[in-house]
Amino acid sequence: MSKNLPIRILQVGMTKNIGGLETYLMQQFAHLDKTKVTYDFVNITSEDEIVFKDKILQAGSHIYGVRSRHSNPIRHYWQWITLLHHIAKNYKGIVLNSNSITYVFPIFIARFFGIPMRIMHSHNSGFEQRIGFAKKVIMKMNRFLLKWGATNYFACSQLAGKWMFGEKTPFTVIPNAIDCSKFCFDSEIRNEMRKSLHIEDKFVVGHVGRFTYQKNHGFLIDVFNEIHKINPKAVLLLIGDAVGNMSYYEKAKQKVQQYGLTGCVQFLGMRNDVPLLMQAMDCFVLPSRFEGLPVVGIEAQAAGLPCFFSDTITREVGLTELAHFVSLKDSSEDWAKKITVAHTVNRKEAVNQVKAAGYEIESVAQKVQDFYLT
């Protein structure tokens, strides 16, 4: 690595979906001083292109491809070895951004090839699937490999760090910061968006999340059904796509039909205008079974929305008085009653509270950049 060139960090974990992890990485990447520190990316499921590909390449960064280990494990590991054999000398660090500890090979192989800074970053606090005996064995082995291979541990929250690394392993919390300016309330944008969605006179409930077990869409629709009974003008905006397994998406569609809510629920798919869509909402609901620290929860508060989170989500997401935590043991009727009486007085003020809590991307990106420069 030349002293005249920026420090380069390999980021692993970006996928084809616009999720919290991907949003976090790109927000941070966009606010780096790229004359000092920049990121390149490894796509570990190279059968599909990662999101934000064009922005990454336009910024002068590289995207390396490695075949998915699920489709071809031998090729996957061999491509990693071949890749690092050729490029490891160019990198000061590698970061594996992960939702589980079932895969840590990049950290292990990075030490073998001499990358000096090797960071495991936890972005979640639970598993999508039931963990069987084989995976438990793999996880135990991976914890050992991490102790040998990792130099540092990051987490998006205390809950995510303790879940992945245990109580005794020290880690650094890196806030899931956002560009607050994109979410500051604007009544003109709100009116335009509501008009474009044909929801001008509606009570708009919003949700952002891929259709998976984690996000708990079935219960969300149960809750909305009760909201609609209280307020027949209520509509639900579902932003996000299915990931791999289509069953959760199909079940959500079926439940909407069974309740007779087809005209009241909009499946908007994956969108790149979430800040604008949040302007159109009146409240935000996230009844997840688990989360690390949901970026969308920070975004929704910055947009001035009353937010209703399940009690399984870390209280660290509650940056403002707009955050309400409701037990998943409570009935859908109880959730609906709490949601329909909530309101916010000054949506514009909320963004300043999020900034004051330390979740403005510029300050967080600077701290991360300073860490890499040490």
GITAMO-V324309 format. One record per backbone hydrogen bond with DSSP energy under -1.0 kcal/mol. NH is the residue of the N-H (numbers start at 1). CO is the residue of the C=O. If there is no record, write none. Layout:
# GITAMO-V324309
NH;CO / NH;CO
This chain:
# GITAMO-V324309
5;2 / 7;36 / 9;38 / 10;93 / 11;40 / 12;95 / 19;17 / 23;19 / 24;20 / 25;21 / 26;22 / 27;23 / 28;24 / 29;25 / 30;26 / 32;29 / 34;32 / 36;33 / 37;33 / 38;7 / 40;9 / 41;62 / 42;11 / 43;64 / 46;66 / 48;45 / 51;15 / 56;52 / 57;53 / 58;54 / 59;55 / 60;57 / 61;56 / 64;41 / 66;43 / 72;68 / 76;72 / 77;73 / 78;74 / 79;75 / 80;76 / 81;77 / 82;78 / 83;79 / 84;80 / 85;81 / 86;82 / 87;83 / 88;84 / 90;87 / 91;88 / 92;8 / 93;8 / 94;117 / 95;10 / 96;119 / 97;12 / 98;121 / 107;104 / 108;104 / 109;105 / 110;106 / 111;107 / 112;108 / 113;109 / 114;111 / 115;110 / 117;92 / 119;94 / 120;152 / 121;96 / 122;154 / 123;98 / 136;132 / 137;133 / 138;134 / 139;135 / 140;136 / 141;137 / 142;138 / 143;139 / 144;140 / 145;141 / 146;142 / 147;143 / 148;144 / 149;145 / 150;146 / 151;118 / 152;118 / 154;120 / 155;172 / 156;122 / 161;157 / 162;158 / 163;159 / 164;160 / 165;161 / 166;162 / 172;153 / 174;155 / 177;175 / 178;359 / 180;178 / 182;179 / 183;180 / 190;186 / 191;187 / 192;188 / 193;189 / 194;190 / 195;191 / 196;192 / 197;193 / 199;194 / 202;199 / 203;233 / 205;235 / 206;283 / 207;237 / 209;239 / 211;241 / 212;210 / 220;216 / 221;217 / 222;218 / 223;219 / 224;220 / 225;221 / 226;222 / 227;223 / 228;224 / 229;225 / 230;226 / 231;227 / 234;231 / 235;203 / 236;264 / 237;205 / 238;266 / 239;207 / 240;269 / 245;243 / 250;246 / 251;247 / 252;248 / 253;249 / 254;250 / 255;251 / 256;252 / 257;253 / 258;254 / 259;255 / 260;257 / 261;256 / 264;261 / 266;236 / 268;238 / 277;273 / 278;274 / 282;204 / 283;204 / 284;306 / 285;206 / 286;308 / 289;214 / 298;294 / 299;295 / 300;296 / 301;297 / 302;298 / 303;299 / 304;301 / 305;300 / 307;322 / 308;284 / 309;324 / 310;286 / 311;326 / 313;310 / 317;314 / 318;315 / 319;317 / 323;320 / 324;307 / 326;309 / 330;327 / 335;331 / 336;332 / 337;333 / 338;334 / 339;335 / 340;336 / 353;349 / 354;350 / 355;351 / 356;352 / 357;353 / 358;355 / 359;354 / 361;178 / 364;360 / 365;361 / 366;362 / 367;363 / 368;364 / 369;365 / 370;366 / 371;367 / 372;368 / 373;369 / 374;371
